[in-house]
């Protein structure tokens, strides 16, 4: 007996309609380079606090010697605290130029470290976001810091550094003697000094070596130095900055080094504050010049055929005005892959590695600057070599982390 198989009842087709080929895949959509705009804003905002803290901390670290000098001047030498505080604020923008890259490192490392520990980076990678896209907001913030740093270098720091130099000159001019410590050599204008002891503003066992005797000597003019030895020296209370030497023995020398003559006087006066003010107040250093001023100085040095060392210093420091702000971006590029790699090893492993790189950057920058000043490499190479080197290192680290 033949059996007939029952046919199943009609049922709707199980297959779903095909996805149109023109629709993007979820991974591609989520991995689009411009999809993380809200998260970009969150990461950038989160970086602001650690960047600011890092900047403040490094300014205080760099100003450590200044703070010690200020405390010593106020407490032990009776100086007013107001001009000292003003001098610190004048010098702060110069310290900030080096502090901003450190703030960028701190911001990048702490934010990425938290994101890794909270599995945010893992979720973004699973959603199709590439590693360069994830670190893009940090690099954009670093570019912003680079711009701010350049504005400080070019517009703010030259003015404040010049004000700091003038303020320091005024402080020295107000009281020349309190800046002198016992058993110390120091230099001011054409004078070289040795002071044995200082007691209550009176200097004892003072030796003055005068380079250009033709300007101050009572002897016949000579370009060979003279030496004055005084029992005591103190500031003239009626004329600030003038020193009164007591019981002075003066030796003058011929060009062959033999003694030309000797004289004794009960009192001799020299105007020290004027020379110190000239030394600190009228000759601008390269860090107190704008880019245009430094370029004009370079042209003047070239036309006058001045010492090659001075020209090299001016040229190297001119190009370093652009490389120093660029360190913000370079440090961020190096810090990001290190923070991602070592976040699982501890909260600050990547931060320590990044700061070690920052110290290496400082070392290489100093070496290349010295080579440029010595003339072994060109000024542009001396200024840019460190950033180029660490830019390559950061790019390699980022590629390997992918």
LINQUINOR-V686147 format. One record per backbone hydrogen bond with DSSP energy under -0.5 kcal/mol. NH is the residue of the N-H (numbers start at 1). CO is the residue of the C=O. If there is no record, write none. Layout:
nh=NH co=CO
nh=NH co=CO
This chain:
nh=5 co=3
nh=23 co=20
nh=29 co=25
nh=30 co=26
nh=31 co=27
nh=32 co=29
nh=35 co=32
nh=40 co=36
nh=41 co=37
nh=42 co=38
nh=43 co=39
nh=44 co=40
nh=45 co=41
nh=46 co=42
nh=47 co=43
nh=48 co=44
nh=48 co=45
nh=49 co=45
nh=50 co=46
nh=51 co=47
nh=52 co=48
nh=53 co=49
nh=54 co=50
nh=55 co=51
nh=56 co=52
nh=57 co=53
nh=58 co=54
nh=59 co=55
nh=60 co=56
nh=61 co=57
nh=62 co=58
nh=63 co=59
nh=64 co=61
nh=67 co=63
nh=68 co=64
nh=69 co=65
nh=70 co=66
nh=71 co=67
nh=72 co=68
nh=73 co=69
nh=74 co=70
nh=75 co=71
nh=76 co=72
nh=77 co=72
nh=77 co=73
nh=79 co=73
nh=84 co=80
nh=85 co=81
nh=86 co=82
nh=87 co=83
nh=88 co=84
nh=89 co=85
nh=90 co=86
nh=91 co=87
nh=92 co=88
nh=93 co=89
nh=94 co=91
nh=95 co=91
nh=96 co=92
nh=97 co=93
nh=98 co=94
nh=98 co=95
nh=99 co=95
nh=100 co=96
nh=102 co=98
nh=103 co=99
nh=104 co=100
nh=105 co=101
nh=106 co=102
nh=107 co=103
nh=108 co=104
nh=109 co=105
nh=110 co=106
nh=111 co=107
nh=112 co=108
nh=113 co=109
nh=114 co=110
nh=115 co=111
nh=116 co=112
nh=117 co=113
nh=118 co=114
nh=119 co=116
nh=120 co=115
nh=121 co=115
nh=123 co=119
nh=124 co=120
nh=125 co=121
nh=126 co=122
nh=127 co=123
nh=128 co=125
nh=129 co=124
nh=134 co=130
nh=135 co=131
nh=136 co=132
nh=139 co=135
nh=140 co=136
nh=141 co=137
nh=142 co=138
nh=143 co=139
nh=144 co=140
nh=145 co=141
nh=146 co=142
nh=147 co=143
nh=148 co=144
nh=149 co=145
nh=150 co=146
nh=151 co=147
nh=152 co=148
nh=153 co=149
nh=154 co=150
nh=155 co=151
nh=156 co=151
nh=156 co=152
nh=157 co=152
nh=160 co=156
nh=161 co=157
nh=162 co=158
nh=163 co=159
nh=164 co=160
nh=165 co=161
nh=166 co=162
nh=167 co=163
nh=168 co=164
nh=169 co=165
nh=170 co=166
nh=171 co=167
nh=172 co=168
nh=173 co=169
nh=174 co=170
nh=175 co=171
nh=179 co=176
nh=180 co=177
nh=183 co=195
nh=183 co=196
nh=184 co=181
nh=184 co=195
nh=186 co=193
nh=188 co=191
nh=191 co=188
nh=192 co=209
nh=193 co=186
nh=194 co=207
nh=195 co=184
nh=196 co=204
nh=196 co=205
nh=197 co=204
nh=199 co=202
nh=202 co=199
nh=203 co=201
nh=203 co=233
nh=204 co=197
nh=205 co=231
nh=206 co=230
nh=207 co=194
nh=208 co=228
nh=209 co=192
nh=209 co=207
nh=210 co=208
nh=210 co=226
nh=211 co=190
nh=211 co=209
nh=213 co=211
nh=215 co=212
nh=216 co=213
nh=217 co=213
nh=226 co=210
nh=227 co=251
nh=228 co=208
nh=229 co=249
nh=230 co=206
nh=230 co=228
nh=231 co=246
nh=231 co=247
nh=232 co=246
nh=233 co=203
nh=234 co=244
nh=235 co=201
nh=236 co=242
nh=237 co=235
nh=239 co=236
nh=242 co=239
nh=243 co=270
nh=244 co=234
nh=245 co=243
nh=245 co=268
nh=246 co=232
nh=247 co=266
nh=248 co=265
nh=249 co=229
nh=250 co=263
nh=251 co=227
nh=252 co=261
nh=253 co=225
nh=254 co=258
nh=257 co=254
nh=260 co=252
nh=261 co=252
nh=263 co=250
nh=265 co=248
nh=268 co=245
nh=270 co=243
nh=272 co=241
nh=272 co=270
nh=273 co=241
nh=275 co=271
nh=276 co=272
nh=277 co=273
nh=278 co=274
nh=279 co=275
nh=280 co=276
nh=281 co=277
nh=282 co=277
nh=282 co=278
nh=283 co=278
nh=284 co=282
nh=288 co=285
nh=289 co=286
nh=294 co=290
nh=295 co=291
nh=296 co=292
nh=297 co=293
nh=298 co=294
nh=299 co=295
nh=300 co=296
nh=301 co=297
nh=302 co=298
nh=303 co=299
nh=304 co=300
nh=305 co=301
nh=306 co=301
nh=311 co=307
nh=312 co=308
nh=313 co=309
nh=314 co=310
nh=315 co=311
nh=316 co=312
nh=317 co=313
nh=318 co=314
nh=319 co=315
nh=320 co=316
nh=321 co=317
nh=321 co=318
nh=322 co=319
nh=323 co=319
nh=324 co=320
nh=326 co=322
nh=327 co=323
nh=327 co=324
nh=328 co=325
nh=330 co=326
nh=331 co=327
nh=332 co=328
nh=333 co=329
nh=334 co=330
nh=335 co=331
nh=336 co=332
nh=337 co=333
nh=338 co=334
nh=339 co=335
nh=340 co=336
nh=341 co=337
nh=342 co=338
nh=343 co=339
nh=345 co=342
nh=346 co=343
nh=349 co=346
nh=352 co=348
nh=353 co=349
nh=354 co=350
nh=355 co=351
nh=356 co=352
nh=357 co=353
nh=358 co=354
nh=359 co=355
nh=360 co=356
nh=361 co=357
nh=362 co=358
nh=363 co=359
nh=364 co=360
nh=365 co=361
nh=366 co=362
nh=367 co=363
nh=368 co=364
nh=369 co=365
nh=370 co=366
nh=371 co=367
nh=372 co=368
nh=373 co=369
nh=374 co=370
nh=375 co=371
nh=375 co=372
nh=376 co=371
nh=377 co=371
nh=382 co=378
nh=383 co=379
nh=384 co=380
nh=385 co=381
nh=388 co=384
nh=389 co=385
nh=390 co=386
nh=391 co=387
nh=392 co=388
nh=393 co=389
nh=394 co=390
nh=395 co=391
nh=396 co=392
nh=397 co=393
nh=398 co=394
nh=399 co=395
nh=400 co=396
nh=401 co=397
nh=402 co=398
